[in-house]
Amino acid sequence: MFRVNKQLPPLGTIKRGCEASRQRAPLSPPPNSVDPTVNTIESIKDLAARQFGVEATAIDVDVPLDQLGIDSLGFLEFMFEVEDRFGLSVPQESLKEVRTLHQLADLVDGLLAARSSATT
């Protein structure tokens, strides 16, 4: 017969399965914590650097996305990160005109300005 000298936590305090796996650190800051001192283009460059595994300093925001090696699927995945970072939803129609990260930053700035003016 075995005797265990270990105290077990009270029932209901042990997290199992999906509940435990859902508690991961977020990849990007929550939407309300966007630092107003950091401009949009720098934030987008940093997100792109992380997403695509390159140095932010190596990214030219005026080069077409396809020349940066970003395909349409990669761009959609990247857009999820951008939306999470800035706490907004970018309409699909607007994305058809985006060819560079600079244009994306301008679009995000416009959406943030529209949201800000709608709440004031």
N, C-alpha and C positions, 0 to 999 in steps of 0.2 A: 504494500500500500504506500502511495506517495503522499507526502505532505508538502503543500506549496505555501511558502511564506511570503507570497506576493499579494498585496492589496489590489483588488480589481476596482476600476472606477465604477461609480454608481450606474445602474442601468439607464440607458437613454443618452449617455454622454459619449458613447463610442460612435464614431462616424464610419459608415460602411459604404462600399460600392460607389455609385454615381455621386452621392452626396459629398463624399470626401474628394473625389476628383474634380468636382465643380469649383472648389475653392482654390483656384490658381491665381497667381499674381497676374494682373492685366498686362498686355503687351504695350499698351499706351496709357497715358494718364486719362482719368475720367474727363468727360467733356467740359465740366464746369471749372476745371483747373488749367485751362489754356492760359499760358503766361502772356499777358498783354505786351510785355516788353520784347518778346520774341516775334519777329515778323513771320508772316505766313510762308513766304518762300523758303526761309531757313528751316522752318518746321517740316515742310514738305521734302526738302533736301535730306534732312535727317531721317525721316520715315523711309524715303527711297533708298538711302544708304543701308539702313537695316534690312529692308525687305529684299533688296537685290544683292547684298553682300559686297558693297563697294564703299570707298571712302567718300564722305560728303563733299570734300574738297575736289574730288575728281568728277563731280557731276556738274555739267553745264546745263543750266535750266532752260536755255534757249535752243538746245539741240532737239530735233524731233525724237519722240519716244522710241520709235522703231530703230533709230540709229544708236540709242542707248541700250538696245537689246531687250526692250520691254515689249512683249507681245500682248495681244488683246486679253488673253486669260490672266497674264501677270498683272496687267493694268487693272483689271476688275478686282483681283485680290488686293492690290495696292489701294484701290478706292475704298474698300471696306475699312482699311487701316486709317485712311484720311477721314472718312466719315466718323469713325470712332474717336479719333484724336480731336476733331473740331466739334463733335456733337451735333452733326447735321446730316441731312439726307440730300445727296446730289441727284437731281433728276437725270434720268438716262438720256433724255434729249439733249441736255447741256453737254454731256460728255462727247457727243459726236463732233463737236467743234474743237475739242482739246487735242492739240498736237504736241505740246511741250509742257514741261513742269511749270514753266512761268505762266502759261495760259491757265493751267490748273489752279495755281495760286491766285490768279486774278478772279477766277470763277468762285473759289472758296471765299475770298475777300468780299465779293459781291453778295454771296449768300449770307455771310455773317452780318454784313451791313443791313441787308433786308430784314434779317431776324431781329437785329438790334433796334431798328426803327419801328418794327411791328410791336415790340414790347414796351416802347416808351410812349 
